[in-house]
C-alpha cells in the first residue's frame, strides 16, 4: 500500500493508544461503558493484555524478546504473543519469526513532519497518528510519573508531549486518561496554572464543550451549584468512570 493510500485509510478516525502505565485502567473502564474507538493501538507488552488490537508499536527489535532476557518478566509472554499476532506490529526491522512485523515508516514521517525527535515507542505511535491525519487520539496508560512515588520517573514524557502538541496544532483532538500525569492531567484543577495556584481564588482552565474556558475557581463552583439534581459533576468522579481530559 502506498503512503498516500495508507494515510487516507485512517484520516478522520478516532484512535485509542494504550500503554502499560496505571492509567490503562481507564481504557478498560471505557470499554465496559461502551466507548467506541475506530482503532485501538497497543504499545509494547499491552499486546498481551488487550482483547482487540488493530495495530501495535514495538520499536525494539523482535530479537530483544526472542533472543535475550532483556525484557525481564515480559519475555515469556512476548515470546508467545509475537508470533501469533494477526495485526500490524510497527518496529525498527523485520523478523521472519514474527510475520506481523512491518517496518515503521520512519523516512516518510520524518520528511513530512520535519522532526526526528523519538526517544520512546509511544512517541512513534503519536507521530504515526499525526502522519495519518486522524481526527482524535485518546491516550491511556502513558503516565511516566506517579503522585504516589515522586522519586521515580520514566524517561520520555517530554518527547510524547512534544508530539501531542504537534497533533493539537494540526487540529487533532487529544484526550488524556484522567488519572495520568501526562500534560499534568491528574493535577488538581486549582494547581494547574503556576502562579495563579498561589491565589486564594485561583484562576483555572477547563473544557466546557465548546473549548477551553478560563475563570476563577469560585465561578466554576457557582456554575456547578446551579446544575439540576442528577447532573454529574467533578465530585462524582469516584462513582462514575472518568472520561479522558480533552485538550
KEKE-3310 file (N, C-alpha, C; in steps of 0.2 Angstrom, whole numbers, plus 5000, padded with zeros to 4 digits):
npx = (5004:5003:5011:5002:4989:4989:4988:4975:4967:4966:4962:4953:4949:4945:4956:4962:4976:4985:4995:5007:5006:4998:4986:4980:4969:4958:4956:4950:4939:4932:4929:4920:4910:4905:4912:4917:4930:4938:4950:4961:4977:4990:5004:5020:5021:5007:5001:4998:4988:4976:4961:4956:4965:4971:4982:5000:5014:5030:5045:5057:5069:5063:5071:5076:5066:5065:5077:5084:5085:5082:5070:5064:5052:5042:5046:5043:5029:5029:5036:5027:5016:5020:5023:5011:5003:4990:4989:4996:5012:5022:5039:5057:5064:5062:5057:5058:5052:5042:5028:5019:5026:5030:5040:5042:5037:5048:5056:5046:5038:5047:5051:5039:5034:5045:5053:5063:5063:5063:5062:5056:5044:5031:5030:5033:5021:5012:5017:5015:5001:4998:5004:4995:4984:4973:4957:4955:4964:4965:4973:4979:4987:4999:5010:5022:5026:5021:5010:5011:5024:5036:5049:5052:5053:5049:5059:5055:5044:5043:5046:5034:5024:5029:5026:5012:5008:5011:5001:4989:4991:4989:4976:4971:4961:4965:4964:4967:4969:4961:4968:4981:4998:5002:5003:5000:4988:4982:4983:4977:4963:4964:4978:4984:4988:5003:5008:4995:4990:4993:4985:4971:4959:4960:4964:4957:4957:4947:4938:4924:4915:4913:4926:4941:4939:4942:4942:4939:4941:4930:4920:4917:4913:4901:4894:4892:4884:4872:4868:4855:4847:4854:4863:4880:4894:4911:4913:4908:4917:4923:4912:4908:4914:4928:4930:4942:4952:4951:4961)
npy = (4994:5011:5026:5037:5031:5024:5034:5039:5029:5030:5043:5055:5046:5040:5036:5025:5025:5013:5011:5004:5010:5014:5021:5014:5008:5016:5014:5001:5003:5012:5003:4994:5003:5005:5014:5018:5015:5019:5013:5003:5005:4996:4997:4990:4978:4978:4970:4958:4960:4966:4963:4966:4972:4983:4989:4988:4995:4992:4996:4991:4979:4963:4953:4957:4952:4938:4933:4936:4940:4952:4959:4956:4951:4952:4944:4930:4930:4939:4931:4921:4928:4937:4929:4925:4936:4945:4957:4973:4975:4988:4991:4992:4984:4971:4954:4937:4928:4934:4936:4947:4959:4975:4987:5002:5018:5027:5036:5043:5049:5057:5066:5072:5078:5085:5083:5073:5068:5056:5046:5036:5022:5026:5039:5037:5031:5041:5051:5044:5044:5057:5059:5051:5058:5057:5060:5061:5057:5046:5044:5032:5024:5030:5037:5040:5047:5046:5051:5044:5041:5051:5050:5043:5042:5039:5039:5050:5057:5071:5070:5063:5072:5083:5078:5076:5090:5094:5087:5093:5106:5103:5102:5090:5081:5079:5068:5064:5051:5053:5049:5050:5057:5064:5078:5085:5081:5074:5083:5093:5104:5117:5119:5119:5130:5138:5150:5157:5147:5151:5160:5165:5163:5155:5157:5145:5133:5124:5111:5115:5110:5118:5123:5128:5135:5149:5154:5161:5150:5150:5154:5143:5134:5141:5139:5125:5123:5127:5117:5106:5093:5077:5079:5075:5080:5086:5081:5068:5059:5048:5039:5037:5031:5040:5052:5054:5068:5082:5091)
npz = (5000:4996:5003:5002:5001:5012:5022:5019:5023:5037:5040:5049:5059:5075:5088:5100:5110:5119:5133:5145:5158:5174:5172:5161:5166:5164:5151:5151:5159:5150:5140:5146:5148:5135:5126:5110:5099:5084:5080:5090:5097:5103:5114:5115:5128:5130:5120:5126:5134:5129:5122:5109:5096:5084:5079:5083:5092:5093:5095:5098:5092:5087:5091:5104:5112:5108:5108:5119:5137:5141:5142:5154:5165:5155:5145:5143:5140:5128:5119:5117:5112:5101:5089:5085:5082:5073:5067:5062:5067:5071:5069:5071:5063:5051:5055:5052:5061:5067:5058:5057:5059:5052:5044:5053:5046:5045:5037:5029:5038:5046:5035:5031:5043:5047:5058:5070:5082:5093:5107:5113:5112:5112:5108:5094:5090:5092:5083:5071:5071:5069:5056:5049:5050:5059:5067:5081:5096:5110:5124:5135:5149:5148:5158:5165:5177:5195:5207:5219:5220:5221:5218:5207:5190:5173:5158:5144:5144:5140:5126:5121:5125:5117:5104:5105:5106:5093:5087:5092:5087:5074:5073:5078:5090:5106:5120:5136:5148:5164:5176:5173:5173:5162:5152:5164:5168:5179:5189:5202:5199:5204:5205:5193:5185:5185:5197:5198:5205:5218:5223:5233:5227:5214:5197:5184:5172:5160:5151:5142:5133:5121:5120:5128:5144:5154:5170:5187:5201:5210:5202:5194:5204:5207:5195:5195:5206:5202:5194:5188:5199:5199:5189:5183:5191:5195:5208:5208:5203:5208:5208:5195:5179:5174:5160:5147:5148:5138:5126)
capx = (5000:5007:5010:4996:4983:4989:4986:4968:4964:4965:4961:4947:4947:4946:4961:4965:4983:4985:5002:5007:5005:4992:4980:4977:4963:4953:4954:4946:4933:4929:4926:4914:4904:4903:4915:4919:4936:4939:4955:4965:4984:4994:5011:5024:5018:5000:4998:4996:4983:4970:4957:4955:4970:4971:4989:5004:5020:5035:5050:5063:5069:5060:5077:5076:5062:5065:5084:5088:5080:5082:5063:5063:5046:5038:5049:5039:5023:5030:5038:5020:5011:5023:5022:5003:4999:4987:4988:5002:5017:5027:5045:5063:5067:5058:5060:5054:5049:5036:5026:5015:5030:5032:5045:5040:5038:5052:5058:5041:5036:5052:5051:5033:5034:5051:5055:5066:5064:5060:5066:5052:5040:5024:5031:5032:5014:5008:5019:5011:4994:4999:5005:4989:4979:4967:4953:4956:4968:4964:4979:4979:4992:5005:5010:5029:5027:5015:5010:5012:5031:5038:5056:5053:5050:5052:5061:5052:5037:5044:5045:5027:5021:5031:5022:5005:5007:5011:4995:4985:4992:4987:4969:4969:4958:4969:4961:4971:4966:4961:4972:4988:5001:5004:5000:4998:4981:4980:4985:4971:4961:4967:4985:4987:4991:5008:5007:4988:4988:4995:4980:4965:4953:4965:4961:4958:4955:4943:4935:4917:4911:4915:4933:4944:4937:4947:4938:4941:4938:4924:4915:4915:4909:4894:4890:4890:4879:4866:4866:4850:4849:4855:4869:4886:4900:4918:4913:4905:4922:4924:4907:4907:4920:4930:4931:4948:4953:4952:4965)
capy = (5000:5017:5031:5041:5027:5022:5040:5040:5024:5032:5050:5056:5041:5040:5031:5024:5022:5011:5009:5000:5013:5013:5024:5010:5006:5020:5012:4996:5006:5015:4998:4992:5008:5006:5019:5015:5018:5016:5008:5003:5004:4993:4999:4985:4972:4978:4965:4953:4962:4969:4958:4968:4976:4985:4990:4988:4998:4989:4999:4987:4973:4957:4949:4958:4947:4931:4930:4939:4940:4959:4962:4954:4947:4952:4940:4924:4932:4941:4925:4918:4933:4940:4925:4924:4942:4945:4964:4975:4977:4993:4990:4995:4980:4965:4947:4932:4924:4937:4938:4953:4965:4979:4992:5009:5022:5032:5041:5047:5053:5062:5070:5076:5082:5089:5081:5066:5068:5050:5043:5031:5019:5030:5045:5035:5030:5048:5054:5040:5046:5064:5057:5048:5063:5055:5065:5061:5052:5046:5041:5028:5020:5034:5041:5042:5049:5045:5055:5040:5039:5057:5049:5039:5044:5035:5044:5050:5061:5077:5068:5062:5079:5087:5075:5078:5097:5095:5084:5098:5111:5101:5101:5083:5082:5075:5066:5060:5047:5057:5048:5050:5063:5067:5085:5087:5079:5072:5088:5096:5109:5123:5119:5118:5136:5141:5157:5158:5142:5153:5165:5162:5161:5154:5156:5139:5132:5118:5110:5116:5108:5122:5125:5129:5141:5152:5158:5160:5144:5151:5154:5136:5132:5143:5136:5118:5123:5129:5112:5102:5087:5072:5080:5073:5085:5083:5077:5061:5056:5041:5035:5036:5030:5046:5052:5057:5075:5084:5097)
capz = (5000:4995:5009:5002:5002:5019:5026:5018:5027:5044:5040:5052:5063:5082:5090:5107:5111:5126:5135:5151:5164:5178:5169:5157:5169:5162:5145:5152:5161:5144:5136:5150:5147:5128:5122:5104:5096:5077:5081:5097:5096:5109:5115:5118:5131:5130:5116:5130:5139:5126:5118:5102:5094:5077:5077:5089:5091:5097:5091:5100:5088:5090:5094:5111:5116:5106:5109:5125:5143:5142:5143:5160:5166:5149:5140:5141:5137:5122:5115:5115:5108:5095:5083:5084:5081:5067:5066:5060:5073:5068:5073:5068:5057:5050:5058:5049:5066:5068:5052:5058:5059:5047:5046:5054:5040:5048:5032:5027:5044:5047:5030:5031:5049:5048:5065:5071:5090:5095:5112:5116:5107:5112:5103:5087:5089:5091:5077:5066:5071:5066:5049:5047:5050:5062:5070:5088:5100:5117:5127:5141:5151:5147:5164:5166:5184:5199:5214:5225:5221:5217:5217:5202:5184:5167:5153:5138:5144:5136:5119:5120:5125:5111:5098:5106:5105:5086:5085:5093:5082:5067:5074:5081:5097:5111:5126:5141:5154:5169:5181:5170:5174:5155:5151:5170:5168:5186:5194:5205:5195:5207:5205:5186:5182:5190:5199:5199:5211:5225:5225:5237:5222:5208:5190:5182:5165:5160:5144:5144:5127:5116:5120:5135:5147:5159:5175:5194:5204:5213:5197:5192:5209:5207:5190:5197:5211:5198:5190:5191:5203:5195:5184:5186:5192:5197:5214:5206:5199:5210:5207:5188:5175:5171:5153:5146:5148:5131:5125)
cpx = (5004:5006:5003:4989:4983:4986:4978:4964:4962:4963:4954:4945:4948:4950:4962:4972:4984:4992:5001:5006:4999:4986:4977:4970:4957:4951:4949:4939:4929:4925:4920:4908:4903:4906:4918:4925:4936:4944:4958:4972:4987:5001:5014:5020:5010:4997:4996:4990:4976:4967:4957:4960:4970:4978:4993:5011:5025:5042:5057:5063:5066:5065:5078:5072:5063:5072:5088:5082:5080:5075:5060:5056:5041:5040:5045:5032:5024:5032:5032:5016:5014:5022:5015:5000:4996:4985:4995:5006:5022:5034:5051:5066:5062:5061:5055:5050:5043:5033:5022:5020:5031:5036:5041:5042:5042:5053:5052:5038:5041:5052:5045:5032:5040:5055:5058:5067:5060:5064:5062:5047:5033:5025:5031:5025:5010:5010:5016:5004:4993:5000:4999:4983:4972:4963:4955:4961:4966:4969:4978:4985:4999:5006:5017:5030:5020:5016:5012:5020:5034:5046:5057:5050:5054:5054:5056:5045:5038:5043:5038:5023:5022:5026:5014:5003:5007:5004:4989:4985:4990:4979:4966:4966:4962:4966:4966:4968:4967:4966:4980:4991:5003:5000:4997:4990:4978:4981:4978:4970:4964:4974:4988:4991:4996:5007:5000:4987:4990:4990:4974:4960:4957:4961:4962:4956:4952:4940:4927:4913:4913:4922:4935:4942:4941:4942:4941:4938:4932:4918:4913:4911:4902:4890:4888:4885:4872:4864:4860:4852:4849:4861:4875:4891:4906:4918:4910:4911:4923:4918:4905:4914:4922:4931:4938:4948:4955:4956:4964)
cpy = (5006:5022:5035:5037:5025:5028:5040:5035:5026:5039:5051:5051:5043:5035:5031:5021:5020:5008:5005:5003:5012:5015:5020:5007:5010:5018:5006:4998:5009:5009:4995:4996:5010:5011:5015:5019:5015:5011:5008:5001:5002:4995:4993:4979:4972:4973:4959:4954:4965:4964:4960:4973:4977:4986:4990:4992:4995:4991:4995:4981:4967:4952:4951:4954:4940:4928:4932:4939:4948:4962:4960:4949:4947:4947:4934:4925:4935:4936:4921:4922:4935:4936:4924:4930:4942:4952:4967:4977:4982:4992:4993:4991:4974:4959:4942:4928:4927:4940:4945:4959:4968:4984:4999:5014:5028:5038:5046:5051:5059:5068:5075:5080:5087:5088:5074:5065:5062:5046:5038:5028:5023:5036:5043:5034:5036:5051:5050:5042:5053:5063:5055:5053:5061:5061:5066:5056:5052:5041:5038:5025:5024:5039:5044:5044:5047:5049:5051:5039:5045:5056:5045:5042:5041:5041:5044:5055:5067:5076:5067:5068:5083:5085:5077:5085:5098:5092:5090:5104:5110:5100:5095:5084:5077:5074:5062:5057:5052:5056:5048:5057:5067:5073:5088:5086:5078:5077:5092:5103:5116:5124:5119:5124:5139:5148:5158:5153:5145:5158:5161:5160:5160:5154:5148:5138:5125:5117:5111:5114:5112:5125:5125:5135:5143:5156:5157:5153:5145:5152:5148:5133:5134:5140:5129:5118:5124:5123:5108:5096:5082:5073:5078:5079:5082:5079:5070:5057:5049:5036:5033:5035:5037:5046:5056:5064:5077:5091:5100)
cpz = (5000:5002:5008:5003:5009:5024:5025:5022:5034:5045:5044:5057:5071:5085:5097:5107:5118:5128:5142:5158:5168:5175:5163:5159:5166:5155:5146:5154:5155:5140:5139:5149:5140:5124:5116:5101:5089:5077:5088:5095:5102:5108:5119:5121:5132:5125:5120:5134:5136:5121:5110:5100:5086:5075:5084:5087:5096:5094:5093:5094:5091:5093:5102:5115:5114:5108:5115:5131:5145:5144:5150:5161:5160:5144:5138:5137:5129:5117:5113:5110:5101:5089:5081:5082:5074:5065:5065:5067:5069:5073:5069:5062:5057:5054:5056:5055:5068:5062:5052:5058:5052:5049:5047:5049:5042:5043:5030:5032:5046:5041:5030:5037:5050:5055:5066:5078:5092:5100:5116:5111:5107:5108:5096:5086:5088:5085:5071:5066:5068:5058:5046:5046:5053:5065:5077:5091:5107:5120:5134:5143:5150:5153:5166:5174:5188:5205:5220:5226:5217:5216:5211:5196:5178:5162:5147:5138:5140:5128:5117:5120:5119:5105:5099:5105:5097:5084:5086:5089:5076:5068:5076:5088:5101:5117:5130:5147:5160:5175:5179:5172:5167:5154:5158:5171:5175:5191:5196:5200:5197:5206:5198:5183:5187:5191:5202:5205:5218:5227:5229:5233:5216:5202:5188:5175:5165:5153:5146:5138:5121:5115:5127:5138:5153:5164:5182:5196:5207:5208:5194:5197:5209:5201:5192:5202:5208:5194:5193:5195:5198:5189:5187:5186:5194:5203:5213:5203:5201:5209:5200:5184:5172:5164:5152:5146:5141:5131:5118)
residu = (UNK:UNK:UNK:UNK:UNK:UNK:UNK:UNK:UNK:UNK:UNK:UNK:UNK:UNK:UNK:UNK:UNK:UNK:UNK:UNK:UNK:UNK:UNK:UNK:UNK:UNK:UNK:UNK:UNK:UNK:UNK:UNK:UNK:UNK:UNK:UNK:UNK:UNK:UNK:UNK:UNK:UNK:UNK:UNK:UNK:UNK:UNK:UNK:UNK:UNK:UNK:UNK:UNK:UNK:UNK:UNK:UNK:UNK:UNK:UNK:UNK:UNK:UNK:UNK:UNK:UNK:UNK:UNK:UNK:UNK:UNK:UNK:UNK:UNK:UNK:UNK:UNK:UNK:UNK:UNK:UNK:UNK:UNK:UNK:UNK:UNK:UNK:UNK:UNK:UNK:UNK:UNK:UNK:UNK:UNK:UNK:UNK:UNK:UNK:UNK:UNK:UNK:UNK:UNK:UNK:UNK:UNK:UNK:UNK:UNK:UNK:UNK:UNK:UNK:UNK:UNK:UNK:UNK:UNK:UNK:UNK:UNK:UNK:UNK:UNK:UNK:UNK:UNK:UNK:UNK:UNK:UNK:UNK:UNK:UNK:UNK:UNK:UNK:UNK:UNK:UNK:UNK:UNK:UNK:UNK:UNK:UNK:UNK:UNK:UNK:UNK:UNK:UNK:UNK:UNK:UNK:UNK:UNK:UNK:UNK:UNK:UNK:UNK:UNK:UNK:UNK:UNK:UNK:UNK:UNK:UNK:UNK:UNK:UNK:UNK:UNK:UNK:UNK:UNK:UNK:UNK:UNK:UNK:UNK:UNK:UNK:UNK:UNK:UNK:UNK:UNK:UNK:UNK:UNK:UNK:UNK:UNK:UNK:UNK:UNK:UNK:UNK:UNK:UNK:UNK:UNK:UNK:UNK:UNK:UNK:UNK:UNK:UNK:UNK:UNK:UNK:UNK:UNK:UNK:UNK:UNK:UNK:UNK:UNK:UNK:UNK:UNK:UNK:UNK:UNK:UNK:UNK:UNK:UNK:UNK:UNK:UNK:UNK:UNK:UNK:UNK:UNK:UNK:UNK:UNK:UNK:UNK)
# end
